[in-house]
Amino acid sequence: MKLSAAIIAFNEEKKIRQCLESVKWMDEIIVVDSFSTDKTVEICRLYTDKVFQREWPGHVKQKQFALKQATGDWILSLDADERLSPKAIANIKEALAGSPSVDGFSFPRVSFYLGRWIRHGGWYPDRKLRLVRKGCAWWGGDDPHDKLMTNGEVQNLQGEILHYVYNDISHQLNTVDSFSRVSAQEWHKQGKRFNLLLLLCRPLIRFLEMYIWKGGILDGMPGFIIAVISSYYVFLKYAKLWELQKIKTNDTQT
């Protein structure tokens, strides 16, 4: 039974080595890079000769391309800022040794941010389907919120995927700015209309959901910061949708 790892990357020289170290025991490593300008590709080629460089088409299409390049009977999909915990590695080896009848395995994912592991506020267990039988899964969802999907049965494993999500608050804010733009563009393509009531209410609901209802308060100051920025992210999505529709209206009028 052959096992492949499929990883996408862009300018991840600070994190990609740890990701690759966690999967170097696998039979094949596939890396799809979006023309990094740092040492990402150089580092990747120390671990595999299967490094593909490809223009960025969006999260879903890039991950689907990486999935298609893998030749293993089972394929593990990771982001460059993720790595397998020792327990996750042991779980994978044990599960595949038993000739499983399922088509996929999911893992809890825990994120490290602002000096601590975040285990509340909806960030944990953040269970993700990541190990799938070849030909039985595909990447779906709407950019930038991709999702690995299968019609087959999925078994939950307990070993964690470790996610080193943001370098600092500025990094999170930059990501929020980028992701909110992509989300607003997807909504606009789908014909979703701006709603002022949603702009006013959804950010507050998101803050209360993450900080109070889902226990973000238990993560201290990092939990508060995460809830505030997540609320801001929701606000930006609706504000940018309004902006896109205003521009389209003005173009039509001229």
Summary of the structure (lengths in Angstrom):
residues: 254
radius of gyration: 19.5
end to end distance: 61.9
largest distance: 65.9
contacts: 825
relative contact order: 0.12
helix: 44%
strand: 24%
